[in-house]
């Protein structure tokens, strides 16, 4: 069993509050990056910025499968370029069942804690009604 710190609870609560507004989060477009490595989204986004420009945007992917008892919140980084959010790591198919919620704190804090926040699993009971998920 994972023990969450007070800060972990604040972060998860903020992300899930934003997610509950529309279950979609910020729109992401997959832009395949030739040098991207699986499960290395923070590094992939940083490398994309170095090679193609833009700004690193830390945040979280929220996944809820309708009927499941859990919501998964995963730390994830993407790139803001020309006014849109692009994902150099995940395919369009991989993004379909997930919502991206931008992190409201500093990029430095996020990257310092990204390993700790790699995946947070939250009970649907804790969230209340999530019946609009994936709509």
C-alpha atoms as a printed R data frame, in Angstrom:
    type eleno elety resid chain resno       x      y       z
1   ATOM     1    CA   UNK     A     1   0.000  0.000   0.000
2   ATOM     2    CA   UNK     A     2   1.343  3.411  -0.987
3   ATOM     3    CA   UNK     A     3   1.372  6.098   1.687
4   ATOM     4    CA   UNK     A     4   0.680  9.525   0.241
5   ATOM     5    CA   UNK     A     5   2.170 12.657   1.717
6   ATOM     6    CA   UNK     A     6   0.016 15.726   2.335
7   ATOM     7    CA   UNK     A     7   1.470 17.259  -0.867
8   ATOM     8    CA   UNK     A     8   0.630 14.100  -2.871
9   ATOM     9    CA   UNK     A     9  -2.972 14.363  -1.653
10  ATOM    10    CA   UNK     A    10  -3.122 18.062  -2.604
11  ATOM    11    CA   UNK     A    11  -1.773 17.345  -6.083
12  ATOM    12    CA   UNK     A    12  -4.114 14.391  -6.653
13  ATOM    13    CA   UNK     A    13  -7.064 16.393  -5.342
14  ATOM    14    CA   UNK     A    14  -6.279 19.334  -7.640
15  ATOM    15    CA   UNK     A    15  -5.868 17.089 -10.699
16  ATOM    16    CA   UNK     A    16  -9.062 15.170 -10.023
17  ATOM    17    CA   UNK     A    17 -11.059 18.318  -9.314
18  ATOM    18    CA   UNK     A    18 -10.011 19.670 -12.713
19  ATOM    19    CA   UNK     A    19 -10.734 16.317 -14.378
20  ATOM    20    CA   UNK     A    20 -14.236 16.135 -12.933
21  ATOM    21    CA   UNK     A    21 -15.156 19.392 -14.722
22  ATOM    22    CA   UNK     A    22 -15.301 17.762 -18.159
23  ATOM    23    CA   UNK     A    23 -13.422 14.429 -18.109
24  ATOM    24    CA   UNK     A    24 -11.386 15.574 -21.121
25  ATOM    25    CA   UNK     A    25  -8.734 17.937 -19.827
26  ATOM    26    CA   UNK     A    26  -6.614 19.920 -22.266
27  ATOM    27    CA   UNK     A    27  -6.619 18.712 -25.880
28  ATOM    28    CA   UNK     A    28  -3.463 16.869 -26.912
29  ATOM    29    CA   UNK     A    29  -2.285 16.021 -30.389
30  ATOM    30    CA   UNK     A    30   0.121 13.166 -30.922
31  ATOM    31    CA   UNK     A    31   3.217 14.222 -32.860
32  ATOM    32    CA   UNK     A    32   5.471 11.188 -33.212
33  ATOM    33    CA   UNK     A    33   9.056 12.000 -32.346
34  ATOM    34    CA   UNK     A    34  11.611  9.676 -33.962
35  ATOM    35    CA   UNK     A    35  13.899  9.647 -30.911
36  ATOM    36    CA   UNK     A    36  11.121  9.095 -28.344
37  ATOM    37    CA   UNK     A    37  11.610  6.248 -25.908
38  ATOM    38    CA   UNK     A    38   8.765  4.333 -24.285
39  ATOM    39    CA   UNK     A    39   7.995  5.335 -20.688
40  ATOM    40    CA   UNK     A    40  10.348  8.362 -20.905
41  ATOM    41    CA   UNK     A    41   7.810 11.133 -21.545
42  ATOM    42    CA   UNK     A    42   9.622 13.814 -19.501
43  ATOM    43    CA   UNK     A    43  12.896 13.194 -21.338
44  ATOM    44    CA   UNK     A    44  11.098 12.904 -24.702
45  ATOM    45    CA   UNK     A    45   9.313 16.229 -24.215
46  ATOM    46    CA   UNK     A    46  12.535 17.957 -23.129
47  ATOM    47    CA   UNK     A    47  14.420 16.566 -26.140
48  ATOM    48    CA   UNK     A    48  11.602 17.608 -28.479
49  ATOM    49    CA   UNK     A    49  11.781 21.172 -27.109
50  ATOM    50    CA   UNK     A    50  15.575 21.246 -27.661
51  ATOM    51    CA   UNK     A    51  15.230 20.019 -31.260
52  ATOM    52    CA   UNK     A    52  11.991 21.659 -32.412
53  ATOM    53    CA   UNK     A    53  11.226 24.473 -29.967
54  ATOM    54    CA   UNK     A    54   8.279 24.993 -27.688
55  ATOM    55    CA   UNK     A    55   7.850 24.806 -23.932
56  ATOM    56    CA   UNK     A    56   7.807 21.767 -21.665
57  ATOM    57    CA   UNK     A    57   4.386 21.370 -20.035
58  ATOM    58    CA   UNK     A    58   4.210 19.062 -17.010
59  ATOM    59    CA   UNK     A    59   0.939 17.491 -16.029
60  ATOM    60    CA   UNK     A    60  -0.982 14.307 -15.511
61  ATOM    61    CA   UNK     A    61  -2.863 11.821 -17.614
62  ATOM    62    CA   UNK     A    62  -6.088 10.701 -15.972
63  ATOM    63    CA   UNK     A    63  -7.545  7.367 -17.015
64  ATOM    64    CA   UNK     A    64 -10.893  5.989 -15.913
65  ATOM    65    CA   UNK     A    65 -12.443  2.979 -17.544
66  ATOM    66    CA   UNK     A    66 -16.212  3.227 -17.144
67  ATOM    67    CA   UNK     A    67 -17.343  0.684 -14.572
68  ATOM    68    CA   UNK     A    68 -13.899  0.389 -12.946
69  ATOM    69    CA   UNK     A    69 -13.405  1.131  -9.262
70  ATOM    70    CA   UNK     A    70 -10.211  3.125  -9.806
71  ATOM    71    CA   UNK     A    71  -8.952  6.264 -11.494
72  ATOM    72    CA   UNK     A    72  -5.300  6.249 -12.532
73  ATOM    73    CA   UNK     A    73  -3.360  9.510 -12.443
74  ATOM    74    CA   UNK     A    74   0.018  9.359 -14.165
75  ATOM    75    CA   UNK     A    75   2.698 12.065 -14.280
76  ATOM    76    CA   UNK     A    76   3.233 13.033 -17.927
77  ATOM    77    CA   UNK     A    77   5.037 15.770 -19.835
78  ATOM    78    CA   UNK     A    78   4.107 17.247 -23.207
79  ATOM    79    CA   UNK     A    79   5.095 20.301 -25.265
80  ATOM    80    CA   UNK     A    80   3.300 23.588 -25.944
81  ATOM    81    CA   UNK     A    81   4.180 24.731 -29.440
82  ATOM    82    CA   UNK     A    82   2.392 27.284 -31.621
83  ATOM    83    CA   UNK     A    83  -0.462 27.494 -29.126
84  ATOM    84    CA   UNK     A    84  -1.281 23.780 -28.973
85  ATOM    85    CA   UNK     A    85  -0.271 20.901 -26.734
86  ATOM    86    CA   UNK     A    86   1.552 18.114 -28.506
87  ATOM    87    CA   UNK     A    87   2.605 14.739 -27.194
88  ATOM    88    CA   UNK     A    88   5.855 13.402 -28.662
89  ATOM    89    CA   UNK     A    89   5.595 10.123 -26.723
90  ATOM    90    CA   UNK     A    90   2.103  8.629 -27.021
91  ATOM    91    CA   UNK     A    91   0.142  7.731 -30.145
92  ATOM    92    CA   UNK     A    92  -3.317  9.058 -30.921
93  ATOM    93    CA   UNK     A    93  -4.716  5.649 -29.945
94  ATOM    94    CA   UNK     A    94  -2.925  5.700 -26.582
95  ATOM    95    CA   UNK     A    95  -4.292  9.175 -25.827
96  ATOM    96    CA   UNK     A    96  -7.936  8.288 -26.565
97  ATOM    97    CA   UNK     A    97  -8.901  6.994 -23.128
98  ATOM    98    CA   UNK     A    98  -6.974  9.629 -21.186
99  ATOM    99    CA   UNK     A    99  -7.354 13.268 -20.211
100 ATOM   100    CA   UNK     A   100  -4.355 15.580 -19.787
101 ATOM   101    CA   UNK     A   101  -4.461 17.972 -16.835
102 ATOM   102    CA   UNK     A   102  -1.725 20.585 -16.656
103 ATOM   103    CA   UNK     A   103   0.203 20.791 -13.396
104 ATOM   104    CA   UNK     A   104  -0.451 24.046 -11.572
105 ATOM   105    CA   UNK     A   105   2.864 24.228  -9.693
106 ATOM   106    CA   UNK     A   106   6.382 24.879 -10.929
107 ATOM   107    CA   UNK     A   107   8.056 22.693 -13.531
108 ATOM   108    CA   UNK     A   108  10.980 22.224 -11.125
109 ATOM   109    CA   UNK     A   109   8.698 20.883  -8.368
110 ATOM   110    CA   UNK     A   110   6.954 18.597 -10.836
111 ATOM   111    CA   UNK     A   111  10.163 17.121 -12.224
112 ATOM   112    CA   UNK     A   112  11.576 16.717  -8.709
113 ATOM   113    CA   UNK     A   113   8.484 14.697  -7.724
114 ATOM   114    CA   UNK     A   114   7.607 13.036 -11.062
115 ATOM   115    CA   UNK     A   115   9.007  9.674  -9.994
116 ATOM   116    CA   UNK     A   116   6.971  9.808  -6.784
117 ATOM   117    CA   UNK     A   117   3.880 10.832  -8.763
118 ATOM   118    CA   UNK     A   118   4.549  8.361 -11.605
119 ATOM   119    CA   UNK     A   119   1.194  6.726 -10.932
120 ATOM   120    CA   UNK     A   120  -1.389  7.517  -8.297
121 ATOM   121    CA   UNK     A   121  -4.377  5.213  -8.033
122 ATOM   122    CA   UNK     A   122  -7.514  6.735  -6.534
123 ATOM   123    CA   UNK     A   123 -10.675  4.963  -5.499
124 ATOM   124    CA   UNK     A   124 -13.872  5.969  -7.298
125 ATOM   125    CA   UNK     A   125 -15.462  6.030  -3.819
126 ATOM   126    CA   UNK     A   126 -13.074  8.870  -2.893
127 ATOM   127    CA   UNK     A   127 -14.135 10.837  -5.987
128 ATOM   128    CA   UNK     A   128 -17.880 10.475  -5.759
129 ATOM   129    CA   UNK     A   129 -19.862 10.231  -9.011
130 ATOM   130    CA   UNK     A   130 -17.636  9.847 -12.082
131 ATOM   131    CA   UNK     A   131 -20.385  8.570 -14.371
132 ATOM   132    CA   UNK     A   132 -19.451 11.070 -17.104
133 ATOM   133    CA   UNK     A   133 -16.017  9.534 -17.606
134 ATOM   134    CA   UNK     A   134 -14.872  9.060 -21.179
135 ATOM   135    CA   UNK     A   135 -17.891 10.913 -22.521
